[in-house]
């Protein structure tokens, strides 16, 4: 999971559940996901949710980037993000 703070505001996102194969690169992947959302101007709650999913997803295959190299796994990741994004947007 992750938390973010700005002024008096705080956001908390639970860990995204996955079957962990290898945790190498999870932090780097989280950071990449965070920066992607931040640079696209997303709301902070959406940014940390996306970063959580990307960081968790990186642990589903051996090595830091293998989970992002399979078209099948990327399709599942995209489905996961679409569902999570719909839920986040419905809370706004």
C-alpha positions in Angstrom: 0.0 0.0 0.0 0.9 3.6 0.0 0.1 7.0 1.5 0.5 10.5 0.2 0.3 13.8 2.0 -0.2 17.4 0.8 -0.8 20.1 3.3 -3.6 18.9 5.6 -4.8 16.3 3.1 -3.9 12.6 3.1 -4.6 9.7 0.9 -4.1 6.0 1.7 -4.3 3.2 -0.8 -4.3 -0.5 0.2 -1.8 -2.9 -1.3 -3.0 -4.4 -4.6 -3.3 -8.2 -4.2 -1.1 -10.3 -6.5 0.7 -13.6 -6.4 4.3 -12.5 -5.8 6.9 -14.3 -7.8 9.8 -11.9 -7.3 9.9 -8.5 -5.5 12.9 -7.2 -7.4 12.1 -3.9 -9.0 8.7 -3.3 -7.2 9.8 0.0 -5.8 11.3 1.2 -9.1 8.0 0.2 -10.8 6.0 2.0 -8.2 8.1 5.1 -8.8 7.6 4.9 -12.5 3.9 4.5 -12.1 3.8 7.4 -9.8 5.8 9.7 -12.1 3.6 8.6 -15.1 0.5 9.7 -13.3 2.0 12.8 -11.7 3.4 14.1 -15.0 0.0 13.5 -16.7 -1.6 15.8 -14.1 -3.8 13.1 -12.5 -5.3 13.6 -9.0 -3.0 12.4 -6.3 -5.4 9.7 -5.2 -5.4 8.3 -8.8 -1.6 8.6 -9.0 -1.0 6.5 -5.9 -3.6 3.9 -6.9 -1.9 3.5 -10.3 1.6 3.4 -8.7 0.3 0.6 -6.4 -1.0 -1.4 -9.3 2.2 -1.0 -11.3 4.5 -1.8 -8.3 2.5 -4.9 -7.4 2.2 -6.0 -11.0 6.0 -6.0 -11.4 6.2 -8.7 -8.7 4.1 -11.2 -10.7 7.1 -12.4 -12.8 10.8 -12.9 -12.2 12.9 -9.9 -12.7 11.9 -6.2 -12.4 10.4 -5.9 -15.9 9.3 -9.3 -17.1 5.7 -8.8 -16.1 5.5 -5.9 -18.5 7.0 -7.8 -21.5 4.2 -10.3 -22.0 1.2 -9.2 -24.1 -1.1 -11.5 -22.1 0.1 -10.1 -18.8 -0.1 -6.5 -20.1 -3.7 -7.1 -21.2 -4.6 -8.3 -17.6 -2.8 -5.3 -16.2 -4.8 -2.9 -18.5 -8.1 -4.7 -17.4 -7.1 -4.2 -13.7 -6.4 -0.5 -14.2 -9.6 0.1 -16.1 -11.6 -1.5 -13.2 -9.6 0.4 -10.5 -9.9 3.7 -12.4 -13.7 3.3 -12.8 -14.0 2.8 -9.0 -11.8 5.8 -8.3 -13.7 8.0 -10.6 -17.0 7.0 -9.1 -15.8 8.2 -5.7 -15.0 11.8 -7.0 
